[in-house]
Amino acid sequence: MAVASQQTRLRLRQNLARESHEWGPVYSMVMTGAAEFTAEIHDRMPVILTADDEAQWTSGTPEEAFALCRPWAGAITIDRTGESWVRRS
């Protein structure tokens, strides 16, 4: 799922990225509950930060960073693909 906004420059924050023998490139993201627009697809979504949130996320207290873990309230465009993210045997 690709997430974008026409009004705001967004950043998806990756916490961990590495190479996996089983899956290839893998990563971990901070997740939160689904936004209204994404709930039909999944019950959660990545935390999305604006450029204005970045200092609070990287330099704030844990409590201040956690306060940013909320569903996105802005406009979102969802581009569905036909590719499954699950490997089938």
Summary of the structure (lengths in Angstrom):
residues: 89
radius of gyration: 14.5
end to end distance: 22.4
largest distance: 43.9
contacts: 186
relative contact order: 0.27
helix: 16%
strand: 35%
